[in-house]
Structure formats: C-alpha cells, structure tokens
Amino acid sequence: MKRFAACPPVTPPLAESEFTAFRLQTGFSLLELLVVISIMAVLFGLVVPSVSNLLRSNETTNAADKVLAVLSNARHEAIALNRAVEVRIYGYAERGEPGAVKRFRAIQTFLEPDNPSQSWKSLDKLQKLPSSMVFDSGAILSPLIGSLQSYPGSSGTTSDFRIPSIGADYDFVRFSFRADGSTSLDKTQKWFLTIKSLNEPDNSTALPKNYAMVQVFPSRGAIKIYRP
C-alpha cells in the first residue's frame, strides 16, 4: 500500500476585520506618533537656540574683524603717508528698522588735507557693521564714543560726508592716528569700543553675554580685541 506524505494544514484566509487589525498593528499607533512628535519638538527647542547663538557669535566676530581692519589700516596709512588719518564712527537710524533710533553702527577713515581749508578726503568706503550689530555708545563700555565730542552730520566744515540713503542725518565722533603711529586720544585714559547685538540696550553699564571689545592704546596706537 502506498503511503502519502501528510500535507501541511491550509491556513484559512483572514476575515476582513482580522486583515484590517493586522494592517493597523504593522504601523504606528496614535500614541507612538505623539511620542515621536514630542521628542522632535524637544530636540528642535534645544538645537535652534544653539544655532542662533552661534550665528550671533559669528556676526560679532565678523564685526570685530572689520573694525580691526579699518583701525589697523588707518594707523598704517598715517605712518606710510606721514600725515594724520582721522577715524570717524557714525550713529544714525537705519531706514525701515522697526522703532528706528540713532545707533552707532559704521566706521570710516579720512586723510588729513594738505591745506587746512580743504575737506578731509575719505580713504575708504563707509564700513557698516552687520545689520544685527551696533556699537554701545556709553562712556563705560565705549569711551571711544561716549567720552569724545559728538558732531552732527550737518556741522558744516567738520563734515561734508553724506551717507547713502541717510544723508547728513547722523552723528559722529572722531579721533586721529598721527604720522608716528600714536593717536590724538588722551594718554591718561583707556579707550575701548564695544560691539554688541542691536537688541541689547544702549549705553549699558555691564557687558552682555555676546560682545567684542576693541581697545586702542593711545600712545602707541596698538589695537587689541577681547572676546568672551
């Protein structure tokens, strides 16, 4: 008698309700989705401030490097040309800026004329800080602004310079590098210029978390930058 191998039992097809339940079990449940979304929200909240702080730090560094380049070039030109080079720091309200008020935010250098009756000639273009950065104007953090006499842009012979889109509606302070590399600044004082975020209050008495401080040594004209 022939023997036949036993056939495996045939699994009956799933009923429609059982098939639907099976498919649901292979995906994510609503609770699991909520957990994933919550974790992503926490991670996003941790990453965004870090990236924002990094961007602000980079802008502060870029602003400090720009100011350092302007001041270093001014001193170099004064020595090379054997003539005084004037540094002007400008304060004005940027058009289109919400609640715009005058903040010091640009710097430029001028060459002493041969004839005192002539105007000072600009050595370079106006150098603006990044749009989110300004100079503090107080005498505590920025004696190079707060402790120097301020002039209006419309002050006649002291300035015939016009800022594009601003005109003469600005204030400025000034000091000079001399032909021997020294400055016109009082040698008994310390001279700083603090760069910080536009969102920080002006004329502060304490340094913010993110800043750059530029120091000019009056006797030698040397320049140094401090960062936290």
Residue, then its C-alpha position, 0 to 999 in steps of 0.5 A: m500500500k502506498r503511503f502519502a506524505a501528510c500535507p501541511p494544514v491550509t491556513p484559512p484566509l483572514a476575515e476582513s476585520e482580522f486583515t484590517a487589525f493586522r494592517l493597523q498593528t504593522g504601523f504606528s499607533l496614535l500614541e507612538l506618533l505623539v511620542v515621536i512628535s514630542i521628542m522632535a519638538v524637544l530636540f528642535g527647542l534645544v538645537v535652534p537656540s544653539v544655532s542662533n547663538l552661534l550665528r550671533s557669535n559669528e556676526t560679532t566676530n565678523a564685526a570685530d574683524k572689520v573694525l580691526a581692519v579699518l583701525s589697523n589700516a588707518r594707523h598704517e596709512a598715517i605712518a606710510l603717508n606721514r600725515a594724520v588719518e582721522v577715524r570717524i564712527y557714525g550713529y544714525a537710524e537705519r531706514g525701515e528698522p522697526g522703532a528706528v533710533k540713532r545707533f552707532r553702527a559704521i566706521q570710516t577713515f579720512l586723510e588729513p588735507d594738505n591745506p587746512s581749508q580743504s575737506w578731509k578726503s575719505l580713504d575708504k568706503l563707509q564700513k557698516l557693521p552687520s545689520s544685527m550689530v551696533f556699537d554701545s555708545g556709553a562712556i563705560l563700555s565705549p569711551l571711544i564714543g561716549s567720552l569724545q565730542s559728538y558732531p552732527g552730520s550737518s556741522g558744516t566744515t567738520s563734515d561734508f560726508r553724506i551717507p547713502s540713503i541717510g544723508a547728513d542725518y547722523d552723528f559722529v565722533r572722531f579721533s586721529f592716528r598721527a604720522d608716528g603711529s600714536t593717536s590724538l586720544d588722551k594718554t591718561q585714559k583707556w579707550f575701548l569700543t564695544i560691539k554688541s547685538l542691536n537688541e541689547p540696550d544702549n549705553s549699558t553699564a555691564l557687558p552682555k553675554n555676546y560682545a567684542m571689545v576693541q581697545v586702542f592704546p593711545s600712545r602707541g596706537a596698538i589695537k587689541i580685541y577681547r572676546p568672551 
